[in-house]
Amino acid sequence: MARFLTRLIDAQAVWARPLGDFVHGIVHWLFHRMKPVRDFLNGTWLGHPLHAVLTDVPIGAFTLVIILDIADQRQAADIALGVGLLAMVAAALAGFADYADTDGTARVRATVHSTLMVVALVIYGISLASRLGAPADRTVPIVASLVAYLFLAAGAFVGGDVVYALGNMVDRHAWRSRSAKWTALEAPADLPEGVPTKAKAGAQTLVLIRRGETIHALHDTCAHAGGPLSDGRIVDGCIECPWHGSRYDLATGHLRRGPSVYDQPRYEVRRTAEGGWEARRWTAAAH
């Protein structure tokens, strides 16, 4: 079943890829001209993707609509439907903010996801409109809400696939070792001033930035989508990812600008007695 569903989703690339590229161009242009709004909708302030928080509300509300329709609680069902529609619009706005910085296969599947959700939204709107005026026969609005729920469930499945199978908006360092053991660091003996420089500490790739006598070190892989920070630039005491523009404080690794919603792992660097370098991941427990 899982393989069949994956093949079915991937088969939609024929139309989803060109549509996704077109829509992405619009939302990328829009959200990158109002970065504070984008960061708010991404969930930068929350430290967690806002879209994932909001999506539970319409799904719960629309499930309640089915239960209330079965129980013939008409007014309550109509209110739940209205709440669900409003919550769905809010979730869609947050989703499009994430979509603005989504690439490759994840964008194609996210396009399928958003298309299914928009279809569900339209059908739910029809259901709500047909409920106005308290008609005696509610067959049409009830059937419409049931059909919409099927699209909603399909969209939720594809959306989950974008996150859990493709790792979109997942912290790239969630499973990385948090060991505080000092490790030999392969880095130039003389680091250039203020230039992001790639270095290796065991299996970890770091980016080093020297500012005077201080050496700042962060993991080179951007927590948002895996971009190489060593190819980025220094802006206002932060390093900016070259892929989507997330910014992390050099001294702390704290997120300063989205679309990422996660901090960047920070490392300590010191000279060895032999004149080389070594590094370890900074942890509160080690201090």
Contacts in CASP RR format, 6 or more apart in sequence:
PFRMAT RR
TARGET T0000
AUTHOR 0000-0000-0000
METHOD contacts of the structure
MODEL  1
MARFLTRLIDAQAVWARPLGDFVHGIVHWLFHRMKPVRDFLNGTWLGHPL
HAVLTDVPIGAFTLVIILDIADQRQAADIALGVGLLAMVAAALAGFADYA
DTDGTARVRATVHSTLMVVALVIYGISLASRLGAPADRTVPIVASLVAYL
FLAAGAFVGGDVVYALGNMVDRHAWRSRSAKWTALEAPADLPEGVPTKAK
AGAQTLVLIRRGETIHALHDTCAHAGGPLSDGRIVDGCIECPWHGSRYDL
ATGHLRRGPSVYDQPRYEVRRTAEGGWEARRWTAAAH
5 157 0 8 1.000
6 161 0 8 1.000
6 165 0 8 1.000
9 109 0 8 1.000
9 112 0 8 1.000
9 158 0 8 1.000
9 161 0 8 1.000
10 108 0 8 1.000
12 108 0 8 1.000
12 112 0 8 1.000
13 108 0 8 1.000
16 108 0 8 1.000
16 109 0 8 1.000
16 111 0 8 1.000
16 112 0 8 1.000
16 115 0 8 1.000
17 108 0 8 1.000
17 111 0 8 1.000
19 111 0 8 1.000
19 115 0 8 1.000
20 107 0 8 1.000
20 108 0 8 1.000
20 111 0 8 1.000
21 107 0 8 1.000
23 99 0 8 1.000
23 111 0 8 1.000
23 114 0 8 1.000
24 99 0 8 1.000
24 100 0 8 1.000
24 102 0 8 1.000
24 107 0 8 1.000
27 96 0 8 1.000
27 97 0 8 1.000
27 99 0 8 1.000
27 100 0 8 1.000
28 100 0 8 1.000
28 101 0 8 1.000
30 100 0 8 1.000
31 37 0 8 1.000
31 38 0 8 1.000
31 41 0 8 1.000
31 96 0 8 1.000
31 97 0 8 1.000
31 100 0 8 1.000
32 38 0 8 1.000
32 100 0 8 1.000
35 257 0 8 1.000
35 258 0 8 1.000
37 97 0 8 1.000
38 97 0 8 1.000
38 100 0 8 1.000
38 258 0 8 1.000
38 259 0 8 1.000
39 45 0 8 1.000
39 257 0 8 1.000
39 258 0 8 1.000
39 259 0 8 1.000
40 50 0 8 1.000
41 50 0 8 1.000
41 51 0 8 1.000
41 93 0 8 1.000
41 94 0 8 1.000
41 95 0 8 1.000
41 96 0 8 1.000
41 97 0 8 1.000
41 98 0 8 1.000
42 49 0 8 1.000
42 50 0 8 1.000
42 94 0 8 1.000
42 97 0 8 1.000
42 98 0 8 1.000
42 258 0 8 1.000
42 259 0 8 1.000
42 260 0 8 1.000
42 261 0 8 1.000
43 49 0 8 1.000
43 50 0 8 1.000
43 94 0 8 1.000
43 261 0 8 1.000
44 255 0 8 1.000
44 257 0 8 1.000
44 258 0 8 1.000
44 259 0 8 1.000
44 260 0 8 1.000
44 261 0 8 1.000
46 53 0 8 1.000
46 261 0 8 1.000
47 255 0 8 1.000
47 261 0 8 1.000
47 262 0 8 1.000
48 261 0 8 1.000
49 94 0 8 1.000
49 98 0 8 1.000
49 169 0 8 1.000
49 261 0 8 1.000
50 94 0 8 1.000
50 97 0 8 1.000
51 91 0 8 1.000
51 94 0 8 1.000
51 95 0 8 1.000
51 97 0 8 1.000
51 98 0 8 1.000
51 169 0 8 1.000
52 163 0 8 1.000
52 169 0 8 1.000
54 87 0 8 1.000
54 90 0 8 1.000
54 91 0 8 1.000
54 94 0 8 1.000
55 91 0 8 1.000
55 156 0 8 1.000
57 83 0 8 1.000
57 84 0 8 1.000
57 87 0 8 1.000
57 90 0 8 1.000
57 91 0 8 1.000
58 84 0 8 1.000
58 85 0 8 1.000
58 87 0 8 1.000
58 88 0 8 1.000
58 91 0 8 1.000
58 152 0 8 1.000
59 152 0 8 1.000
59 156 0 8 1.000
60 84 0 8 1.000
61 80 0 8 1.000
61 81 0 8 1.000
61 82 0 8 1.000
61 83 0 8 1.000
61 84 0 8 1.000
61 87 0 8 1.000
62 80 0 8 1.000
62 81 0 8 1.000
62 84 0 8 1.000
62 124 0 8 1.000
62 145 0 8 1.000
62 148 0 8 1.000
62 149 0 8 1.000
62 152 0 8 1.000
63 149 0 8 1.000
64 77 0 8 1.000
64 80 0 8 1.000
65 77 0 8 1.000
65 80 0 8 1.000
65 81 0 8 1.000
65 84 0 8 1.000
65 145 0 8 1.000
66 145 0 8 1.000
66 146 0 8 1.000
66 149 0 8 1.000
68 74 0 8 1.000
68 76 0 8 1.000
68 77 0 8 1.000
68 80 0 8 1.000
69 77 0 8 1.000
69 138 0 8 1.000
69 142 0 8 1.000
69 145 0 8 1.000
74 131 0 8 1.000
74 134 0 8 1.000
74 138 0 8 1.000
77 131 0 8 1.000
78 128 0 8 1.000
78 131 0 8 1.000
81 124 0 8 1.000
81 127 0 8 1.000
81 128 0 8 1.000
81 131 0 8 1.000
81 145 0 8 1.000
82 128 0 8 1.000
84 124 0 8 1.000
85 121 0 8 1.000
85 124 0 8 1.000
85 125 0 8 1.000
85 128 0 8 1.000
88 117 0 8 1.000
88 120 0 8 1.000
88 121 0 8 1.000
88 124 0 8 1.000
89 121 0 8 1.000
92 114 0 8 1.000
92 117 0 8 1.000
92 118 0 8 1.000
92 121 0 8 1.000
95 114 0 8 1.000
96 114 0 8 1.000
97 259 0 8 1.000
98 110 0 8 1.000
98 168 0 8 1.000
98 169 0 8 1.000
98 259 0 8 1.000
99 107 0 8 1.000
99 110 0 8 1.000
99 114 0 8 1.000
100 259 0 8 1.000
101 224 0 8 1.000
101 225 0 8 1.000
101 244 0 8 1.000
101 259 0 8 1.000
102 110 0 8 1.000
102 168 0 8 1.000
103 225 0 8 1.000
105 166 0 8 1.000
106 162 0 8 1.000
106 166 0 8 1.000
106 167 0 8 1.000
106 168 0 8 1.000
109 158 0 8 1.000
109 159 0 8 1.000
109 161 0 8 1.000
109 162 0 8 1.000
109 166 0 8 1.000
110 159 0 8 1.000
110 162 0 8 1.000
110 168 0 8 1.000
112 155 0 8 1.000
112 158 0 8 1.000
113 155 0 8 1.000
113 158 0 8 1.000
113 159 0 8 1.000
113 160 0 8 1.000
113 161 0 8 1.000
113 162 0 8 1.000
116 151 0 8 1.000
116 152 0 8 1.000
116 154 0 8 1.000
116 155 0 8 1.000
116 158 0 8 1.000
117 151 0 8 1.000
117 152 0 8 1.000
117 155 0 8 1.000
119 148 0 8 1.000
119 151 0 8 1.000
120 148 0 8 1.000
120 149 0 8 1.000
120 151 0 8 1.000
120 152 0 8 1.000
120 155 0 8 1.000
121 148 0 8 1.000
123 144 0 8 1.000
123 145 0 8 1.000
123 147 0 8 1.000
123 148 0 8 1.000
123 151 0 8 1.000
124 144 0 8 1.000
124 145 0 8 1.000
124 148 0 8 1.000
126 144 0 8 1.000
127 140 0 8 1.000
127 141 0 8 1.000
127 142 0 8 1.000
127 144 0 8 1.000
127 145 0 8 1.000
127 148 0 8 1.000
128 141 0 8 1.000
130 140 0 8 1.000
130 141 0 8 1.000
130 144 0 8 1.000
131 138 0 8 1.000
131 141 0 8 1.000
135 141 0 8 1.000
162 168 0 8 1.000
163 169 0 8 1.000
163 170 0 8 1.000
168 225 0 8 1.000
169 224 0 8 1.000
169 261 0 8 1.000
171 223 0 8 1.000
171 262 0 8 1.000
172 221 0 8 1.000
172 222 0 8 1.000
172 223 0 8 1.000
172 224 0 8 1.000
172 225 0 8 1.000
172 226 0 8 1.000
173 219 0 8 1.000
173 221 0 8 1.000
173 223 0 8 1.000
173 262 0 8 1.000
173 264 0 8 1.000
173 265 0 8 1.000
176 204 0 8 1.000
176 219 0 8 1.000
176 265 0 8 1.000
177 204 0 8 1.000
177 281 0 8 1.000
178 281 0 8 1.000
178 283 0 8 1.000
179 280 0 8 1.000
179 281 0 8 1.000
180 280 0 8 1.000
180 281 0 8 1.000
180 282 0 8 1.000
180 283 0 8 1.000
180 285 0 8 1.000
180 286 0 8 1.000
181 280 0 8 1.000
182 270 0 8 1.000
182 278 0 8 1.000
182 279 0 8 1.000
182 280 0 8 1.000
183 201 0 8 1.000
183 202 0 8 1.000
183 204 0 8 1.000
183 278 0 8 1.000
183 279 0 8 1.000
183 280 0 8 1.000
184 201 0 8 1.000
184 202 0 8 1.000
184 272 0 8 1.000
184 277 0 8 1.000
184 278 0 8 1.000
185 199 0 8 1.000
185 200 0 8 1.000
185 201 0 8 1.000
185 206 0 8 1.000
185 269 0 8 1.000
185 276 0 8 1.000
185 277 0 8 1.000
185 278 0 8 1.000
185 279 0 8 1.000
186 199 0 8 1.000
186 200 0 8 1.000
186 201 0 8 1.000
186 202 0 8 1.000
186 277 0 8 1.000
187 197 0 8 1.000
187 199 0 8 1.000
187 200 0 8 1.000
187 208 0 8 1.000
187 277 0 8 1.000
188 197 0 8 1.000
188 199 0 8 1.000
189 275 0 8 1.000
189 276 0 8 1.000
191 197 0 8 1.000
191 208 0 8 1.000
191 210 0 8 1.000
191 215 0 8 1.000
192 210 0 8 1.000
193 210 0 8 1.000
193 211 0 8 1.000
193 212 0 8 1.000
194 209 0 8 1.000
194 210 0 8 1.000
194 211 0 8 1.000
194 234 0 8 1.000
195 209 0 8 1.000
195 210 0 8 1.000
196 207 0 8 1.000
196 208 0 8 1.000
196 209 0 8 1.000
196 229 0 8 1.000
196 230 0 8 1.000
196 231 0 8 1.000
196 232 0 8 1.000
196 233 0 8 1.000
196 234 0 8 1.000
196 239 0 8 1.000
197 207 0 8 1.000
197 208 0 8 1.000
197 209 0 8 1.000
197 210 0 8 1.000
197 230 0 8 1.000
198 205 0 8 1.000
198 206 0 8 1.000
198 207 0 8 1.000
198 208 0 8 1.000
198 220 0 8 1.000
198 228 0 8 1.000
198 230 0 8 1.000
199 205 0 8 1.000
199 206 0 8 1.000
199 207 0 8 1.000
199 208 0 8 1.000
199 217 0 8 1.000
199 277 0 8 1.000
199 279 0 8 1.000
200 206 0 8 1.000
201 267 0 8 1.000
201 278 0 8 1.000
201 279 0 8 1.000
201 280 0 8 1.000
204 219 0 8 1.000
204 267 0 8 1.000
204 281 0 8 1.000
205 219 0 8 1.000
205 220 0 8 1.000
205 221 0 8 1.000
205 230 0 8 1.000
206 217 0 8 1.000
206 218 0 8 1.000
206 219 0 8 1.000
206 220 0 8 1.000
206 267 0 8 1.000
206 279 0 8 1.000
207 217 0 8 1.000
207 218 0 8 1.000
207 219 0 8 1.000
207 220 0 8 1.000
207 228 0 8 1.000
207 229 0 8 1.000
207 230 0 8 1.000
207 239 0 8 1.000
208 215 0 8 1.000
208 216 0 8 1.000
208 217 0 8 1.000
208 269 0 8 1.000
209 215 0 8 1.000
209 216 0 8 1.000
209 217 0 8 1.000
209 234 0 8 1.000
209 239 0 8 1.000
209 250 0 8 1.000
210 216 0 8 1.000
211 250 0 8 1.000
215 269 0 8 1.000
216 250 0 8 1.000
216 251 0 8 1.000
217 266 0 8 1.000
217 267 0 8 1.000
217 268 0 8 1.000
217 269 0 8 1.000
217 279 0 8 1.000
218 229 0 8 1.000
218 239 0 8 1.000
218 248 0 8 1.000
218 250 0 8 1.000
218 253 0 8 1.000
218 264 0 8 1.000
218 265 0 8 1.000
218 266 0 8 1.000
218 267 0 8 1.000
219 229 0 8 1.000
219 264 0 8 1.000
219 265 0 8 1.000
219 267 0 8 1.000
220 228 0 8 1.000
220 229 0 8 1.000
220 230 0 8 1.000
221 227 0 8 1.000
221 228 0 8 1.000
221 229 0 8 1.000
222 228 0 8 1.000
222 229 0 8 1.000
222 241 0 8 1.000
222 243 0 8 1.000
222 244 0 8 1.000
222 246 0 8 1.000
222 260 0 8 1.000
222 264 0 8 1.000
223 246 0 8 1.000
223 255 0 8 1.000
223 260 0 8 1.000
223 262 0 8 1.000
223 263 0 8 1.000
223 264 0 8 1.000
223 265 0 8 1.000
224 241 0 8 1.000
224 243 0 8 1.000
224 244 0 8 1.000
224 246 0 8 1.000
224 258 0 8 1.000
224 259 0 8 1.000
224 260 0 8 1.000
224 261 0 8 1.000
224 262 0 8 1.000
225 243 0 8 1.000
225 244 0 8 1.000
226 243 0 8 1.000
227 241 0 8 1.000
227 242 0 8 1.000
227 243 0 8 1.000
228 242 0 8 1.000
229 239 0 8 1.000
229 241 0 8 1.000
229 242 0 8 1.000
229 248 0 8 1.000
229 264 0 8 1.000
231 242 0 8 1.000
232 239 0 8 1.000
232 240 0 8 1.000
232 241 0 8 1.000
232 242 0 8 1.000
233 239 0 8 1.000
233 240 0 8 1.000
233 242 0 8 1.000
234 240 0 8 1.000
234 250 0 8 1.000
235 247 0 8 1.000
236 247 0 8 1.000
236 256 0 8 1.000
237 249 0 8 1.000
237 250 0 8 1.000
237 251 0 8 1.000
238 247 0 8 1.000
238 248 0 8 1.000
238 249 0 8 1.000
238 250 0 8 1.000
238 256 0 8 1.000
238 257 0 8 1.000
239 247 0 8 1.000
239 248 0 8 1.000
239 250 0 8 1.000
240 246 0 8 1.000
240 247 0 8 1.000
240 257 0 8 1.000
241 247 0 8 1.000
241 260 0 8 1.000
244 258 0 8 1.000
244 259 0 8 1.000
244 260 0 8 1.000
245 257 0 8 1.000
245 258 0 8 1.000
245 259 0 8 1.000
246 255 0 8 1.000
246 257 0 8 1.000
246 258 0 8 1.000
246 259 0 8 1.000
246 260 0 8 1.000
247 255 0 8 1.000
247 256 0 8 1.000
247 257 0 8 1.000
247 258 0 8 1.000
248 254 0 8 1.000
248 255 0 8 1.000
248 256 0 8 1.000
248 260 0 8 1.000
248 263 0 8 1.000
248 264 0 8 1.000
249 255 0 8 1.000
249 256 0 8 1.000
252 263 0 8 1.000
252 266 0 8 1.000
253 263 0 8 1.000
253 264 0 8 1.000
253 265 0 8 1.000
253 266 0 8 1.000
254 263 0 8 1.000
254 264 0 8 1.000
255 261 0 8 1.000
255 262 0 8 1.000
255 263 0 8 1.000
255 264 0 8 1.000
265 281 0 8 1.000
265 282 0 8 1.000
266 281 0 8 1.000
266 282 0 8 1.000
267 279 0 8 1.000
267 280 0 8 1.000
267 281 0 8 1.000
267 282 0 8 1.000
268 279 0 8 1.000
268 280 0 8 1.000
268 281 0 8 1.000
268 282 0 8 1.000
269 277 0 8 1.000
269 278 0 8 1.000
269 279 0 8 1.000
270 277 0 8 1.000
270 278 0 8 1.000
270 279 0 8 1.000
271 277 0 8 1.000
272 278 0 8 1.000
280 286 0 8 1.000
END
